Amino acid sequence: MKQIQESLEDIFYLLRIPQRKPYGTMESDVKKALKLAEDDKDAILAALPADQKEKGTQLYNDLMTAKGGFPGLLDAIAAKDADKVSIRLASSLDTIAQLEVMQATGLAFLLPKEFQDFPHLTGRAVAELTLEKGDGSTFVVAAGGGPQPVGVLEIVLDGYSAPLTAGNFADMIQRGAYNGIKLRNTEQAVLSDTENLNGAGRELPIEILPSGEFQPLYRTTLNVQDGELPVLPLSVYGAVAMAHNKTSEDFSSPSQFFFYLYDRRNSGLGGLSFEEGQFSVFGYVTKGRELLSQLKTGDVIKEAKLVSGADRVVQ
């Protein structure tokens, strides 16, 4: 599944090219992922726990045959419709993430000794944030049905690539730290107003997994100008990352997170954010992304909860 995911994630970078987009390369990436999924079908389904077999098989079939999977993604690429490519790519990656959550059993590497007692996430989990407008107004949701008093964001937390950061966020959710927290809007991000929350007294290190590496780097950032790229890019609309620590560049805030509002018009060379490789990205909004542009300063996280993967949070 990881190879399938990586093949598709390459398309995120290709979509950021501001001039003529390489749709032929995107098509090749999808066809590569499709062949991998076809060839590894038996192994993919065999890795599912018995109680998840039926649901996992349906997800696999959706990925292979549905409009929100590979066929719809190939159609959007053939039509050279960048917006549809982005939407269907996110849908395919969401399905893959759900399958990986079902399969996950643990990390393939050891955490640094000084951080082994920190909460960490061994695989993937899904968080759900229920939002309310601070001024009493309503949200417009993609599913329709008229104005809604609440909006719901679904976030896939990636403990494979950012086990400490994702685990810290999951732990904060489980302790109810984000319930009732207000949000603050800037031009490029929506931040949780939790800058002064102590985060259980932890000093959370910067954690970034470079592309092609086996395990994350800690307390260091990447230099994208030298070709260093993260596995979890910031340059994606709806990327979720921890803010920087107020006192040290080597550490993230243990409590303050943000949704990144990537805009290719404000990006640098190759369509990358000027801040790429500088933050600990630990997940992506996979459902409810249309709500991000509607969030304003003073809006509230009514409730944050883990809807799957809680058993993968190691305290």
Residue pairs with C-beta under 8 A, 6 or more apart in sequence:
1 44
1 96
1 99
1 100
1 103
2 100
2 160
3 36
4 33
4 36
4 37
4 40
4 96
5 93
5 96
5 97
5 100
6 231
7 29
7 30
7 32
7 33
7 36
8 29
8 30
8 33
8 89
8 92
8 93
8 96
9 93
9 231
9 233
10 29
11 26
11 29
11 30
11 85
11 89
12 89
12 233
12 235
12 236
13 229
13 233
13 235
13 270
13 271
13 272
14 21
14 22
14 25
14 26
14 29
15 21
15 26
15 82
15 85
15 86
15 89
15 271
16 235
16 264
16 267
16 270
16 271
16 272
17 270
17 271
18 264
18 267
18 271
21 80
21 82
23 77
23 78
23 80
26 77
26 85
27 74
27 77
27 78
30 70
30 73
30 74
30 77
31 74
33 70
34 64
34 70
37 44
37 60
37 63
37 64
37 70
38 64
41 60
44 60
44 99
44 103
45 53
45 56
45 57
45 60
47 103
48 56
48 57
48 99
48 102
48 103
49 102
52 102
55 102
56 99
56 102
59 95
59 98
59 99
60 99
62 68
62 69
62 95
63 69
63 70
63 92
63 95
63 96
63 99
64 70
64 71
65 71
66 72
67 75
67 88
68 88
68 91
68 92
68 95
69 88
69 91
69 92
69 95
70 92
72 88
72 91
73 85
73 88
73 89
73 92
76 84
76 85
76 87
76 88
77 85
86 237
90 284
90 286
90 289
93 284
93 286
94 156
94 286
94 287
97 124
97 126
97 156
97 158
97 286
98 126
100 123
100 124
100 160
101 123
101 124
101 125
101 126
101 156
101 308
101 309
103 123
104 122
104 123
104 124
104 159
104 160
104 309
104 312
105 122
105 123
106 122
106 123
107 120
107 122
107 123
107 159
107 160
107 163
108 160
108 214
108 215
109 214
109 215
110 116
111 118
111 120
111 163
111 164
112 218
115 164
115 205
115 218
118 164
118 167
118 168
118 202
118 204
119 164
119 167
119 168
119 170
119 171
119 313
119 314
119 315
120 159
120 163
120 164
120 166
120 167
120 313
120 314
121 157
121 159
121 163
121 166
121 167
121 170
121 309
121 312
121 313
121 314
122 159
122 163
122 312
122 314
123 159
123 160
123 309
123 312
124 156
124 157
124 158
124 159
124 160
124 309
124 312
125 156
125 157
125 159
125 166
125 170
125 306
125 308
125 309
125 310
125 312
125 313
126 154
126 155
126 156
126 157
126 306
126 307
126 308
126 309
127 154
127 155
127 157
127 169
127 170
127 173
127 283
127 304
127 305
127 306
127 307
128 152
128 153
128 154
128 155
128 304
128 305
128 306
128 307
129 152
129 153
129 155
129 178
129 301
129 303
129 304
130 150
130 151
130 152
130 301
130 302
130 303
130 304
131 139
131 150
131 151
131 152
131 153
131 183
131 291
131 295
131 299
131 300
131 301
131 302
132 149
132 150
132 299
132 300
132 302
133 139
133 149
133 296
133 299
133 300
134 182
134 296
134 297
134 298
134 299
134 300
135 296
135 298
138 147
138 148
138 149
139 147
139 148
139 149
139 150
139 151
139 291
139 294
140 147
140 148
140 290
140 294
141 148
141 151
141 288
141 290
141 291
142 288
142 290
150 302
151 288
151 291
151 294
152 287
152 288
152 291
153 285
153 287
153 288
153 289
153 291
153 292
154 285
154 286
154 287
154 288
154 307
155 240
155 283
155 284
155 285
155 286
156 283
156 284
156 286
157 166
157 169
157 170
157 282
157 283
157 309
158 166
158 232
158 282
158 283
158 284
159 166
159 167
159 309
159 312
161 209
161 216
161 231
161 232
161 282
162 207
162 208
162 209
162 216
162 232
162 280
162 281
162 282
162 283
163 207
163 216
164 204
164 205
164 207
164 216
164 218
165 204
165 207
165 242
165 252
165 280
165 282
166 282
166 283
167 313
167 314
168 199
168 202
168 204
168 242
168 254
169 240
169 242
169 257
169 282
169 283
170 306
170 309
170 310
170 313
171 200
171 313
171 315
172 178
172 199
172 200
172 255
173 304
173 305
173 306
174 306
174 310
174 313
175 200
176 304
177 194
177 197
177 199
177 255
178 192
178 194
178 301
178 304
179 301
179 302
179 303
179 304
180 300
180 301
180 302
181 192
181 193
181 194
181 300
181 301
182 192
182 193
182 297
182 298
182 299
182 300
182 301
183 190
183 191
183 192
183 193
183 295
183 296
183 297
183 298
183 299
183 300
183 301
184 190
184 191
184 192
184 193
184 297
185 191
185 295
185 296
185 297
185 299
187 261
188 260
188 261
188 262
188 263
188 266
189 258
189 259
189 260
189 261
190 258
190 259
190 261
190 292
190 295
191 243
191 256
191 257
191 258
192 255
192 256
192 257
192 258
192 301
193 256
194 253
194 255
194 256
194 257
195 243
195 246
195 253
195 255
195 256
197 254
197 255
197 256
198 254
198 255
199 253
199 254
199 255
200 254
201 254
202 254
203 245
203 248
203 251
203 254
204 242
204 245
204 251
204 252
204 253
204 254
204 280
205 218
205 219
205 250
205 251
205 252
206 218
206 219
206 220
206 221
206 249
206 250
206 251
206 252
206 279
206 280
207 216
207 217
207 218
207 252
207 280
207 282
208 216
208 217
208 220
208 221
208 222
208 230
208 232
208 277
208 280
208 281
209 215
209 216
209 217
209 230
209 231
209 232
210 217
210 222
210 228
210 229
210 230
210 231
211 228
211 229
211 230
211 231
219 250
219 251
220 250
221 249
221 277
221 278
222 228
222 229
222 230
222 276
222 277
222 278
223 277
224 272
224 276
224 277
225 269
228 277
229 276
229 277
230 276
230 277
230 281
232 239
232 281
232 282
232 283
232 284
233 239
233 272
233 276
233 281
234 241
234 260
234 262
234 273
234 275
234 276
234 277
234 278
234 279
234 281
235 262
235 267
235 271
235 272
235 273
235 276
236 260
236 262
236 284
237 260
237 261
237 262
237 263
237 289
237 292
238 259
238 260
238 262
238 284
238 285
238 286
238 289
238 292
239 259
239 260
239 262
239 281
239 283
239 284
240 257
240 258
240 259
240 260
240 281
240 282
240 283
240 284
240 285
241 257
241 258
241 260
241 279
241 280
241 281
241 282
242 252
242 253
242 254
242 256
242 257
242 258
242 279
242 280
242 282
243 252
243 253
243 256
243 257
243 258
243 279
244 251
244 252
244 253
244 279
245 251
245 252
245 253
245 254
246 253
252 279
252 280
259 285
259 292
259 295
260 273
261 292
261 293
262 273
264 271
267 273
267 274
268 274
285 292
306 313
